[in-house]
């Protein structure tokens, strides 16, 4: 009983870190509005933008998921069915967008679509909707069609790695002779029938999981919506903008109702989507055990020309926004004669901070401090929770372990804006002095990153050979000695991956930081980029300075990503 209580401590601490700020925030909003969360949902339509935000959130998230699957599925097929040189490098390049901070992704696509940019130069103006896009808007009657197209492409770019990571291993581990056998049957004589009766049953759970996770990330998108579709509103964007006026007695009750109802509705939707994705993930795991995991990864030979062209185009798609963003930081537009010049002037201004409260170096310093602190909290807490789950599994308490595992994923059903509002309103209710604490952003950052740490470390713990622990115990090692001399060395790669990804996600976190920081001496790099882009553009270097700051963040993320990929090859668990 005592041992069980000890195992429960990290779980209680972790759930408390997540639930207490959220509960306090909900309680405060209920006190201010006099409404229950479900009553607040019904009042969303009373807000001038409430119905539009709900509708557009669903539409853009669904279309984004469909487009991501449409782009990613052929790429996963080509990678899985052929033998590629430097496959790890190709996978890493296609995965890079997913670990790229969302504000960097937004800047990358703005750089692609800006006046004089690569897309505008071929006659497609998505930003100002002239030419073909203007004709499309007038013909279809869809307002802001260029902005919507840009947003959907950005979401597909950001989530492309999900389709590849979910689907490609499944395709690659199904031997080609399986399909050859199907060809001999009447139902397998056409490609359509083979796709319907063979490949779809094999891949539907993987495709479904990728679809739902893409839907979740697109539904909660904020930075991309804010900068690529500024005239459109999602629940996330509306709550972020209105959230600053929420939770104040006798002031803007409509804002408090919006945040309470929007957060409740969004939480229900995300919990349902996450549950469905988890169900499909479980079905996929069972299917793999029965069908594919017993076979070695096999391929159907060298890639065809179509496959080579397709994968090459996918690499261009993955890297083009990032390259365009960097080039935009050193390519300065002269508005007097509409010419361009190459210069590092924007980088000089970014590093000195002439346009903002803090310089890029000061913001980087803040970001690094928050990221390192977040790493320590999330890795220690994540390891403790993962170890407790594994301990319950080892003792045969499968249902308890499964329940804790599901609860550990709860933050994935909370967006960055929701977490930020939870901390903002919750802290404001009970401890207003905490807003003067420099380390305040660490709280939401740890809340958002710890679930990923758990997902990395739990498979690694499951893969450990229990005989090592037993042998160490027989040699007289204490629990601490077994932890430091047995577990840590065996889990080194997974711990490095968890720590590195935690730092990367913290460095790039935007939604919660935007709610809590906005402006001032605590600014992080993502917040600084946002502030720069929000400044009036009469000074021609404003946008290049923002691109330079975003490029600095991209470079740091890229270094962390290389470290992650290097250690992932030797990782005992998975992500």
Secondary structure, DSSP 8 states (H G I E B T S, - for coil): -HHHHHHHHHHHHHHHHHHHHHHHHHHHHHHHH---HHHHHHGGGGSTTHHHHHHHHHHHHHHHHHHHHHHHHHHHHHHHHSB-TTHHHHHHHHHHHHHS-HHHHHHHHHHHHSTTSHHHHTTB-TTT--HHHHHHHHHH--TTHHHHHHHHHHHHHHHHHHHIIIIIHHHHTS-HHHHHHHHTSGGGSSHHHHIIIIIHHHHHHHHHHHHHHHHHHHHT--HHHHHH-TT---HHHHHHHHGGGTT-TTS-HHHHHHHHHHHHHHHHHHHHHHHHHHHHHHHHHHHIIIIITTS-----SB--HHHHHHHHHHHHHHHHHHHHHHHHHHEEEETTTTEEEE-SHHHHHHHHTTTSSS-HHHHHHHHHHHHHHHHHHHHHHHHHHHHHHHHHHHTT-HHHHHHHHHHHTGGGGS-HHHHHHHHHHHHHHH-GGGGG-GGGHHHHHHHHHHHHHHHHHHHHHHHS-HHHHHHHHHTT--HHHHIIIIIHHHTHHHHHHHHHHHHHHHHH--HHHHHHTSSSTT--HHHHHHHHHHS-TTSTTHHHHHHHHHHHHHHHHHHHHHHHHHHHTT-SS--
